[in-house]
Amino acid sequence: MSCYQLTKREVEALQALADHGHEYLAAESLGISHNTLHRKLHIIRLKMQARNTTHAVVMAWTRGWIR
């Protein structure tokens, strides 16, 4: 998938955030708690070396990982 080695679930988390625009709604759509999603997004930002969550979502979108 990428040099960042994101898991399928991590990509799903980015997609849910892009779809819903808010962590609480994205977490609900994934069937996980907000805290779980928040921790997952922190790991994603570290893996991608993104400045923030928005940066991570934009990076994923420009690379075609999410729609």
N, C-alpha and C positions, 0 to 999 in steps of 0.2 A: 504493500500500500504506500509506504513512504519511508523516508529515512528516520522519521520520528517514532516508528513502531507503535502507532496507536492501535489499541484493541478495537474490535468491532463495536463494543459497548461504548467506548470513548467517542468514536465517530457518531454513534447514535445520540450520545449526549449533546454533542455539538449541533447535530441536526435538529434535535428537539429544541434547543435554545434558539436556533435560527428560526424555527417554525413559530415558536410561542413568544419569544422576545423577553421572557422573564423567567428567572430561575425557578420560582415556585410553580409556575404553570408547566415548565419543561419537566421538572421533577415529577409532578403529578402524571403527566403523559407517559413517563417512563416507569411509573409504579414504584418510585423510590422517594425517600425523604429529601427535603431541601438540603439538609446537612450532608447527606450522601452525595448528592449532585455537586454541592459546593466543594467538597473534598476532591471529587473526581475532576472537576474543572481546574482545581489547583494543580493536580498532577499533569493534566493535559497542558496547561500553561508552561509548566517546567519542561516537559518533554519537547514542546514546540518552541521554547524560548520566546514565548509571546509576552508582550508588555502587559497585557490584560486579557480578559475574556473576549472582549469585542475583537481584539487583534487576532486571537486564536480562531474565532469564527470566520473572520474575513480571510485569514490565511487558508483555512480549510475550504472555503468557498472558491477562492481564486485557483486552488489546486484541483478543483473538481471533486473533492471528497464529499461535499454536501451540496444540496441544490438550493 
